[in-house]
Amino acid sequence: MSSGAVLLRQSPVIDVLSVTGDAGQPVQYVRHGQTLTLSTLAGVAINYPACRDAHLPETVTVQYTHGGEIPSDAIGAVAGAVARVINVAADAAARSPPRSRPGN
């Protein structure tokens, strides 16, 4: 691992369920929003290169939950856009002449 920080890309982060090293060992961390600062087993934050890799596993696996409520105005906007596309496609199909198939 080249740094002591892990960015959790899915948002919003609801809860971190576990952080484990490449051998399945638990890794201590402090959460700051969507970023985890990994710690040594002694609980000291890893924030300088000299100690960073000495106590951390090569890779870590983070299990976390994310997501949230979708605002009703966003749902309405997406539904409206879909309805407009469907209506335009139906109108265009009704006005276009039948297409001939190749070989006919």
C-alpha positions in Angstrom: 0.0 0.0 0.0 1.5 3.3 -1.0 -0.5 5.6 1.2 -2.4 5.5 4.5 -5.6 6.8 3.0 -8.5 5.1 1.1 -11.1 7.0 -0.8 -14.5 5.3 -0.8 -15.8 6.2 -4.3 -19.6 5.4 -3.8 -21.5 8.1 -2.0 -22.8 9.0 0.4 -21.0 6.6 2.7 -23.5 5.3 5.3 -21.3 2.9 7.3 -18.0 1.1 7.2 -18.6 -2.5 8.0 -15.0 -3.8 7.9 -11.4 -3.0 6.8 -9.2 -6.0 6.4 -5.6 -6.6 5.2 -4.5 -9.0 2.6 -4.2 -11.9 5.2 -7.7 -11.1 6.5 -6.4 -9.2 9.6 -8.5 -6.2 10.8 -7.0 -2.8 10.0 -7.7 0.1 12.2 -8.9 3.3 10.6 -10.4 6.7 11.2 -13.2 7.8 8.8 -13.4 11.4 7.5 -16.5 11.5 5.2 -15.6 9.3 2.2 -11.9 8.9 3.2 -10.4 6.4 5.6 -7.1 7.1 7.2 -5.6 3.8 8.0 -3.7 3.3 11.3 -1.0 1.0 12.7 -2.0 -1.7 15.1 -0.9 0.7 17.9 -3.6 3.1 16.8 -1.2 5.8 15.5 -2.3 7.5 12.3 -0.1 6.8 9.3 0.6 10.2 7.9 4.3 10.3 7.0 6.1 8.1 4.4 8.8 6.6 6.8 6.2 4.7 8.8 3.5 4.3 6.2 4.3 0.9 4.7 6.0 -0.7 7.7 2.7 -1.6 9.5 0.1 -1.7 6.7 -0.8 -4.7 4.5 0.0 -4.6 0.8 -3.8 -4.3 0.0 -6.9 -3.7 2.1 -10.5 -4.7 1.5 -13.2 -2.3 2.7 -16.8 -3.3 3.1 -19.2 -0.4 3.4 -22.7 0.7 2.7 -23.6 3.7 0.7 -26.6 5.4 -0.9 -29.5 7.4 0.2 -33.0 8.6 -0.7 -33.5 10.0 -4.2 -35.2 13.3 -4.0 -38.7 13.3 -5.5 -37.9 16.2 -7.8 -35.0 14.2 -9.3 -37.3 11.2 -9.8 -39.9 13.5 -11.5 -37.2 15.0 -13.8 -36.0 11.6 -15.0 -39.5 10.3 -15.4 -40.4 13.3 -17.5 -37.4 12.9 -19.7 -38.2 9.3 -20.3 -41.8 10.1 -21.1 -40.7 12.7 -23.7 -38.3 10.3 -25.4 -41.0 7.6 -25.6 -43.6 10.1 -26.9 -41.2 11.4 -29.6 -40.3 7.9 -30.7 -43.9 6.9 -30.9 -44.8 10.0 -32.9 -41.9 9.5 -35.2 -42.8 5.9 -35.8 -46.4 6.8 -36.6 -45.3 9.4 -39.3 -42.5 7.5 -41.0 -43.3 5.3 -44.0 -42.6 1.6 -43.7 -39.0 0.6 -44.4 -38.2 -1.9 -47.0 -35.9 -4.7 -46.0 -32.8 -5.5 -47.9 -33.4 -8.2 -50.5 -37.1 -7.4 -50.9 
